[in-house]
Amino acid sequence: MTSEQFLSKASKWIFYSFFFAVVLLQGCSSTDDPLPDGPLLAMELTNEAYGTDTRQVMDVFLPAGRTLEDTPILIYIHGGAWIDGSKEEFLEFRTAFEQALPDFAFVAINYRLYNFISNTNGFPTQENDVIAAVEHVLENQLEWNISDEIYLAGASAGGHLALLHAYKHQEIGNIQAVMALFPPTELESLHSFNFVTQSGLTALLGGTPESNPDAYFQSSPVNFVSSSAVPSIFFHGTEDTVVPISQSDLLAAELTGAGVNFQYEIIEGQGHGFTPATYATVISDIANFIEALR
């Protein structure tokens, strides 16, 4: 072998050795470690898709120091009569929730809205989107380093969807408890409340309680309360002219009859939406209710 051939083979050997060493070092880089040594930093994921529709997105707020064992999730569902609203509603309460429940991760979801003009996204589209969102959170549990314990919360139509999932689909997600503000709970009686509820629910549910009774039954949380229902806390104002307080009265009666752990707070003199001071009290009461369960 000539000296030139020897040097050529030696150069190749040095090159390959260097190449594999670099690959090995990169593969062992701490940036790829799914379980880093130090505590995880806080993280926000905006418009995380859980479906193919542009409305099927969520915002995810992950706390610093989260772990698979000790970081439960609160999923917040916005209101808007199933035809309006967005996940940004949660931002009004985010700071208060994070202070009251510092070890929690929070998820705020959008869902497909009913369209009066095209007559699309009627019920149970919204119910199914909540199911898909819960499943997406669970699918990402390990990547996000959060627990599988889920708490559902929502206001108005969002409260209705939270209650419906908690009672009707309790097996989809490890649902621990549900919280609702001024929620619709029994849509047949709500239909006759006024002209707005009559026209809105007739369109959303594809008929009246007489022409499509099964749609009203399947969409009413009170119909799925049982002795195994999750603990519940809900709030309603005595002056609510959008969703009458009788809707929460009906829910309280069903939960009492089934022997379910619940807390019902009647807000005197307030309507469909509370004052900032009342919201602060409500969130504190929700946190105390949750802590008593854990």
VODRENKOL-78026 format. One line per 3 residues: number of its first residue (from 1); their letters; for each residue x, z, y of C-alpha. Coordinates in pm, 1 decimal. Layout:
<atoms>
NUM	a	X:Z:Y | ...
</atoms>
This chain:
<atoms>
1	mts	0.0:0.0:0.0 | 137.5:-94.5:335.3 | 167.2:151.9:616.4
4	eqf	-98.3:-43.8:807.7 | -345.1:-11.9:516.9 | -273.2:358.5:482.4
7	lsk	-333.8:420.1:851.7 | -658.7:220.0:839.3 | -795.4:428.7:549.0
10	ask	-685.3:751.1:715.3 | -859.8:653.2:1038.0 | -1181.1:581.1:851.4
13	wif	-1159.8:915.1:670.2 | -1108.1:1101.1:998.5 | -1401.2:912.1:1160.9
16	ysf	-1645.4:986.9:877.9 | -1540.0:1350.6:860.1 | -1594.0:1387.5:1234.2
19	ffa	-1932.5:1206.5:1214.2 | -2070.5:1432.9:938.1 | -1940.4:1742.7:1112.4
22	vvl	-2128.6:1647.8:1429.0 | -2446.5:1577.7:1230.2 | -2415.9:1911.1:1051.1
25	lqg	-2367.0:2099.1:1375.5 | -2663.5:1926.4:1538.6 | -2882.2:2007.2:1239.1
28	css	-2792.5:2373.1:1275.5 | -2852.4:2380.5:1652.4 | -3051.5:2685.8:1768.7
31	tdd	-3281.5:2457.3:1970.4 | -3433.9:2336.0:1642.6 | -3481.9:2683.0:1501.1
34	plp	-3858.6:2747.8:1461.9 | -3796.8:3123.6:1470.9 | -3539.4:3192.3:1745.2
37	dgp	-3362.2:3526.7:1754.4 | -3491.4:3628.7:2097.7 | -3852.2:3672.2:2213.6
40	lla	-4041.8:3353.7:2285.6 | -4099.8:3255.3:2647.5 | -4446.6:3202.4:2791.0
43	mel	-4571.7:2845.4:2754.4 | -4861.0:2634.0:2885.9 | -4994.6:2323.1:2715.2
46	tne	-5224.1:2118.4:2938.9 | -5477.1:1866.6:2806.3 | -5381.2:1922.8:2444.6
49	ayg	-5596.7:1676.4:2247.3 | -5810.1:1801.7:1958.8 | -5998.8:1472.4:1912.5
52	tdt	-5999.1:1109.3:2020.3 | -6245.9:1134.6:2310.0 | -6105.8:1200.4:2658.0
55	rqv	-6323.5:1512.2:2680.5 | -6182.3:1657.5:2359.8 | -5890.7:1840.1:2521.7
58	mdv	-5786.4:2198.9:2575.0 | -5546.5:2402.2:2784.7 | -5336.9:2653.7:2591.4
61	flp	-5175.4:2959.6:2750.3 | -4921.5:3128.2:2522.8 | -4778.7:3466.0:2626.4
64	agr	-4414.5:3564.9:2620.6 | -4303.4:3757.8:2314.2 | -4585.2:3622.5:2097.2
67	tle	-4573.8:3657.9:1719.7 | -4771.8:3539.8:1420.7 | -4879.5:3896.0:1348.6
70	dtp	-4966.4:4036.8:1690.5 | -5097.5:3759.1:1915.4 | -5471.5:3696.8:1876.8
73	ili	-5646.3:3407.7:2053.1 | -5938.3:3409.2:2293.2 | -6108.8:3068.5:2318.0
76	yih	-6309.3:3024.0:2638.9 | -6597.0:2770.7:2658.4 | -6718.2:2661.0:3001.4
79	gga	-7075.6:2639.3:3124.6 | -7267.0:2361.5:3297.7 | -7596.4:2314.8:3111.5
82	wid	-7417.7:2102.1:2847.0 | -7402.9:1818.1:3104.5 | -7135.0:1934.1:3349.6
85	gsk	-6838.9:2166.5:3397.0 | -6481.0:2174.3:3271.8 | -6215.9:2394.7:3117.1
88	eef	-6080.1:2467.1:3466.9 | -6357.7:2726.4:3493.9 | -6130.5:2960.0:3296.4
91	lef	-5872.5:2955.9:3575.1 | -6107.7:3167.0:3788.0 | -6071.4:3447.5:3533.7
94	rta	-5729.0:3377.9:3386.4 | -5531.9:3641.5:3577.3 | -5789.2:3911.2:3507.7
97	feq	-5801.2:3824.5:3137.0 | -5420.2:3817.6:3106.4 | -5394.0:4157.5:3272.9
100	alp	-5671.7:4306.5:3060.2 | -5548.3:4153.0:2732.0 | -5171.1:4104.8:2779.9
103	dfa	-5093.8:4039.5:2413.2 | -5350.3:3758.1:2381.1 | -5309.4:3382.1:2384.2
106	fva	-5585.9:3196.8:2569.0 | -5740.4:2856.3:2506.5 | -5987.9:2686.1:2742.4
109	iny	-6165.9:2382.9:2601.0 | -6353.0:2080.9:2728.5 | -6624.2:1929.7:2511.8
112	rly	-6827.9:1611.1:2524.8 | -7113.1:1633.1:2775.0 | -7462.2:1495.9:2739.6
115	nfi	-7518.1:1182.5:2951.5 | -7873.3:1133.8:3079.1 | -7813.0:772.6:3180.4
118	snt	-7675.9:647.4:2848.2 | -7853.6:911.9:2638.4 | -7528.9:985.2:2455.0
121	ngf	-7366.3:1306.4:2328.9 | -7689.2:1482.1:2244.8 | -7678.2:1799.0:2042.2
124	ptq	-7504.7:1887.8:1807.4 | -7212.1:1699.1:1967.4 | -7107.7:2008.3:2163.0
127	end	-7144.7:2233.4:1858.3 | -6923.7:1999.9:1656.4 | -6660.4:1989.0:1931.8
130	via	-6628.8:2367.2:1923.1 | -6572.6:2345.2:1546.9 | -6303.6:2079.3:1598.5
133	ave	-6134.4:2284.6:1870.9 | -6122.8:2597.5:1653.9 | -5978.1:2397.2:1366.4
136	hvl	-5713.2:2245.7:1594.7 | -5603.1:2590.1:1710.8 | -5567.5:2704.2:1350.7
139	enq	-5373.9:2389.6:1259.0 | -5119.3:2477.1:1529.1 | -5101.6:2848.1:1458.7
142	lew	-4750.9:2839.7:1313.8 | -4610.1:2604.8:1576.8 | -4754.8:2812.6:1860.2
145	nis	-4656.5:3144.3:1694.7 | -4999.0:3303.6:1723.7 | -5226.0:3500.1:1492.6
148	dei	-5525.5:3348.6:1314.5 | -5756.1:3609.7:1472.6 | -5998.8:3433.1:1707.7
151	yla	-6229.0:3573.2:1974.5 | -6487.8:3343.7:2132.9 | -6611.6:3370.2:2490.8
154	gas	-6817.3:3163.0:2730.5 | -7058.2:3158.9:3022.1 | -7406.2:3004.8:3033.0
157	agg	-7401.6:2694.0:2809.2 | -7050.9:2800.0:2703.1 | -7185.7:3140.8:2605.1
160	hla	-7453.4:2966.7:2398.8 | -7187.7:2758.8:2218.6 | -6969.2:3064.7:2159.0
163	llh	-7260.1:3259.5:2010.0 | -7376.3:2965.1:1800.7 | -7034.1:2915.9:1643.0
166	ayk	-6979.4:3288.4:1589.8 | -7307.9:3333.5:1401.5 | -7362.8:2992.3:1242.1
169	hqe	-7003.3:2893.0:1160.3 | -6833.3:3228.5:1120.4 | -6637.2:3094.6:821.2
172	ign	-6468.1:2831.8:1041.8 | -6190.3:3036.2:1193.1 | -6120.9:3403.9:1150.3
175	iqa	-6376.7:3499.9:1416.7 | -6339.0:3864.2:1518.6 | -6596.6:3897.5:1797.0
178	vma	-6792.7:3698.5:2054.5 | -6851.9:3751.1:2429.0 | -7114.3:3574.9:2640.5
181	lfp	-7228.1:3577.0:3002.0 | -7594.5:3495.1:3079.2 | -7631.3:3280.2:2765.1
184	pte	-7921.5:3073.5:2631.7 | -7994.6:3213.6:2285.6 | -8336.1:3081.0:2176.1
187	les	-8399.8:2725.6:2292.4 | -8765.2:2693.7:2191.1 | -8873.9:2964.8:2434.5
190	lhs	-8622.6:2846.6:2696.0 | -8782.8:2499.6:2684.2 | -9102.3:2630.0:2842.7
193	fnf	-8927.2:2833.9:3115.3 | -8960.8:2567.6:3387.6 | -8959.7:2193.2:3449.6
196	vtq	-8578.6:2174.8:3454.8 | -8538.6:2339.0:3114.2 | -8822.0:2127.4:2972.9
199	sgl	-8671.5:1795.9:3082.3 | -8312.9:1895.5:3007.1 | -8369.3:2032.5:2659.0
202	tal	-8607.0:1751.2:2563.0 | -8331.7:1501.4:2641.2 | -8044.9:1704.3:2493.4
205	lgg	-8225.5:1781.7:2167.0 | -8408.2:1451.8:2128.5 | -8760.9:1586.2:2164.2
208	tpe	-8974.6:1891.1:2227.1 | -9006.1:2199.4:2008.0 | -9320.2:2041.1:1865.1
211	snp	-9176.7:1694.5:1797.2 | -8829.6:1806.7:1679.7 | -8853.1:2172.5:1571.7
214	day	-8545.8:2161.0:1347.3 | -8319.8:2066.4:1639.3 | -8434.5:2373.5:1831.7
217	fqs	-8395.3:2598.8:1530.0 | -8045.8:2470.4:1445.4 | -7931.8:2503.8:1807.9
220	spv	-8047.9:2862.3:1866.1 | -7792.9:3140.1:1801.2 | -8061.7:3404.2:1735.7
223	nfv	-8167.9:3216.9:1422.0 | -7829.7:3276.2:1259.1 | -7787.6:3647.6:1322.6
226	sss	-7736.6:3840.6:999.7 | -7602.4:4176.9:894.0 | -7257.1:4018.4:861.8
229	avp	-7253.3:3878.1:1216.5 | -6942.2:3952.8:1419.8 | -6942.1:4222.4:1689.8
232	sif	-7089.4:4089.9:2014.3 | -7085.8:4178.7:2382.0 | -7297.7:3998.9:2640.9
235	fhg	-7407.6:4032.6:3001.1 | -7712.5:3914.0:3194.2 | -7840.1:3953.0:3550.0
238	ted	-8195.5:4069.1:3614.5 | -8243.6:3803.9:3886.3 | -8128.7:3504.5:3679.7
241	tvv	-8356.8:3208.8:3761.1 | -8159.5:2955.6:3552.5 | -8148.9:3131.9:3216.3
244	pis	-8399.4:3418.6:3212.1 | -8276.9:3760.2:3100.5 | -8538.4:3744.4:2824.8
247	qsd	-8291.3:3520.5:2638.8 | -8044.4:3810.0:2609.8 | -8327.9:4051.3:2533.9
250	lla	-8417.9:3834.8:2232.8 | -8057.1:3838.3:2112.5 | -8033.4:4215.9:2150.3
253	ael	-8349.0:4259.2:1943.1 | -8211.8:4039.7:1662.7 | -7875.6:4216.0:1657.8
256	tga	-8045.8:4556.3:1651.4 | -8266.0:4452.1:1361.2 | -7965.7:4324.0:1165.6
259	gvn	-7757.3:4634.7:1232.8 | -7479.7:4442.1:1409.8 | -7226.7:4613.9:1635.4
262	fqy	-7305.6:4492.7:1987.4 | -7297.2:4588.3:2353.6 | -7554.4:4450.5:2598.5
265	eii	-7504.9:4507.4:2969.3 | -7786.2:4434.6:3214.0 | -7657.8:4354.0:3563.2
268	egq	-7914.6:4471.6:3815.3 | -7991.8:4247.5:4111.3 | -7761.3:3960.2:4014.1
271	ghg	-7842.9:3610.1:3899.6 | -7681.4:3322.4:3713.8 | -7328.7:3411.9:3814.7
274	ftp	-7188.3:3746.5:3924.8 | -6996.4:3880.2:4221.6 | -6614.1:3898.6:4198.4
277	aty	-6632.3:4277.1:4162.5 | -6882.9:4246.1:3879.3 | -6668.0:3987.8:3698.5
280	atv	-6372.7:4228.4:3719.5 | -6585.2:4500.4:3559.0 | -6716.2:4259.5:3295.9
283	isd	-6364.9:4153.7:3191.1 | -6254.3:4516.9:3176.6 | -6554.4:4599.6:2957.9
286	ian	-6476.6:4302.2:2732.2 | -6117.4:4424.9:2692.7 | -6236.1:4776.9:2609.1
289	fie	-6484.0:4637.3:2357.5 | -6210.3:4434.5:2188.6 | -5961.7:4719.9:2184.6
292	alr	-6218.5:4943.3:2016.7 | -6244.3:4688.6:1734.4 | -5870.6:4650.1:1670.7
</atoms>
